[in-house]
Amino acid sequence: MVGVKDDGRPLFLQIAEQIENAIVDGSLAEEAQAPSTNELAAFHRINPATAAKGVNQLVPDGVLYKRRGIGMFVASGARTLLLERRREDFARQYVAPLLAEARKLGMDTEQIKKLIDVWGDQE
């Protein structure tokens, strides 16, 4: 897991995002046990309560669930849920503004597709 950084966002949100990233990239599989709050706190050198707050952020969303006396586990379907949410966020954050700017420039859908194809081929 990558360490938390001072990017202005609360540490507990960064912890939650790191767990989500691990689920999305497959390094934390569905039904696998998530790192404990003590492990996260020690690794990131943060207060265990902060780590717990980050982990607990993912429970109401159905990403993690608690097995009493054992710990937190990745829920079945968590990866799909996160991918869907991130795709929606991606569209809202990047695609919608791109389309709005393209319209201002008088570009139609075909021109935008061609532009994406050209830039995509450069990768």
N, C-alpha and C positions, 0 to 999 in steps of 0.2 A: 504494500500500500504506500502511496506517495504521502509525504508529510503534509500537514496543514500549513498554510502560509498566511502571511498578513496581507490579505487582499481586500480588507475592509468588511468582509462578510463575517458573521458570527461563526466561531469555531464549530459549534454543534451542527450548523448547516453544511459546513465543509466536510465534517465526518459523515453525515448522511449522504452527501453527494459522492464521496469516495466509495461508500458501500454500494450505492447505486451503480457507479462506474464498474465496480468489480462484478456485479451481477450482469450488467449489459455486455461487458467484454468476455464473460464466461469464466473468469478466474474464481468466481464464487457461484457455484452451481445451485440450482433450485433444490430444496430440501437439505442443503448443506448447512452446517452450523456457522453462523456469523461470528466474527471475532467478538470476544467478550468486552464489556466496557473497561474492565481492568487492563486487558491486553491493548486496547485502543489508547487508553490513557497513558500507559507506560510507553508505548511506541511513539506517540505524538507529544509526550511530556506535557499532558494537560490534566486538569482535574477530572476524576472519574465521573463526577456529576455532569460535566460538560459532554463527555463521551456518551453517557447514558441518554442525555437529552437528544443527541444526534441519532442514536440507534432507535430511540422511541419515536422519533419523527416518522419512521418508516412503517410503524405498526398500523396506524389508522388507514394508511393507503393500501394495505394488503401486500406490502413488499416483504415484511418480516412478521413472524409470529413467535410467541413465547411458548416454550415447553417448560412447564413448571419444574423447577429444580435442576434443569439441564442448561437452559440458555435460549438464545434467539436463533431462529432458523429462517432460511430463505423460503418464502411461500411458493407453492406451485403456481406457475403462470406469472411470476414476478417479472421475469425478463421481458415477456410479451407486453405486460402492462407498462413497464418502463420505456420500452421502445416506442409504443404507441404515444405515450405522453411526450417523449422527446421529439418525435416526428411532428406532433402538433405544435410544440414549442418552436421547433425549427422553422416550420411554415410561418408561424406568427412573427418570429423574430427576424427571419431572413428573406423568405419568399415574398411575403406581402409587401415589404418595403421595396424589394427589387422590382416587383410588378408595378408598383405605384410610380417609381422613378422611370421605368421603361415607358409607361404611358405618357409621362410628361415629355419624354423624348420622341414621342410619336412612333414607338416601336410596337409591332404587332406580335402575336404569339409565335409565329414562325421565325421571326427575327430573333426573338429571345431564345428559342430552342437552338437555333444555329449558333448563337453566341455561346450558349452553354456547351454545345458539342465541341466548338473550337477550343474553349478554355479547358474542357474536360480532357481533350486529347493531349494537352500540354503537360498533364500530370505525370 
